Amino acid sequence: MGEFWSKMSYRQYRRFTYCSYYDVSEVRGLFNYSLSCCVNSLLQSFSATTELLDILNKWCPSEEIEQSNIPQRLKNALLAMRDKSHPAPHKDFLDSLYRHAIRRGTQQDADEIFHIILNLIQKQISDLGLAQEIRSLYEIKVETQVQCSHCSFIQREPNSLFSLPLAISEKENTLESCINSFFQSQNLVNGDKYHCNQCEQKQPSTHGLKLVSLPLILCVHLKRFRNDRGVTRKLDSKVTFPDYFKSGIFAAGQPENVANDSPRADEHYSLYAVIVHIGSAMFGHYTAYIRPVQEDQTWYYADDCSVRPAKWADVQSTYEGSNAAYLLLYRKKSCNSSG
């Protein structure tokens, strides 16, 4: 009996620790520990964001740091993911996240966990310069503008985002139409009147956002979950997105007097990672499409342990339905750059 159980245990060990690889130099699978598919998919996108590891590799803290330090564990995980022989490259990183921020064995929201990880890095990395580099890598700068309809006074407030939250409609959408809607002005009237500092009372106003600058890595959040009268449901609506777009797609968010650091006409963005949500609002699973080599057009599909090559047509299949794109990651390039 003991020999039987030892063989069974070995088979279970092999089943739960073996992950498939298409090309170990590019992508490796990650075992799903206690519903960790959300973090697994984000790790695949972080692994494809080589700029992030380049920054983390500069950090060599001289002081003793906690074992659950998120930037150190993330750095270790991304390095270990390049090693086929490592049995569990992300286990320590997951354990650190469970200690700090998220509950083990629960459904997670990829955009929320994305923000949690970046905010913990900001908080726990001891080198403030490197913390700012990582922030700048993802930071979208916008300006909130509220214009009084009575005196035309404009109140401005700077703001920043790690992902661009785009609402989607029940009908067909394009990435550009969602961006236009995000920057569309709204009239504040009746109970929504805004307090004008110049009039010193609430007045009908116009509220809008203006784009100040875009980061090197642009994360787009397609808001597929909607709360209707206390019930959350998932929108399977079609949202088409390109593998490449020019910065002019953000024309709706440009102020009249364009700032020096606003998007230039010779800049474009190239898609390199897509986080996919499979299922419903009540129960789901996350996977990822990634293009890890900037100069290569080869896509890979990572579903926890399973990794296989994919085509652009496979990525396009996530435009709509129950297997739908949830986060899009684009990398900024100049039009005269290669790749």
Buried (B, 14 or more C-beta within 10 A) or exposed (E): EEEEEEEEEEEEEEEEEEBBBBEEEBBBBBBBBEBBBBBBBBBBBBBBBBBBBEBBEEBEEEEEBEEBBBBBBBBBBBBBBBEEEBEBBBBBBBBBBBEBBBEEEEBBBBBEBBBBBBBBBBEBBBBEEBBBBBBBBBBBBBBEBBBBBEEEBBBEEEEBBBBBEBBBEEEEBBBBBBBBBBBEBEEBEEEEBBEBEEEEEBBBBBBBBBBBBBBBBBBBBBEBBBEEEEEEEBBBBBBBBBBEBBBEBBEBBBEEEEBEEBBBEEBBBBBBBBBBBBBEBEEBBBBBBBBBBBEEEBBBBBBBBBBBEBEEEBBBBBBBEEBBBBBBBBBBBEEEEEE
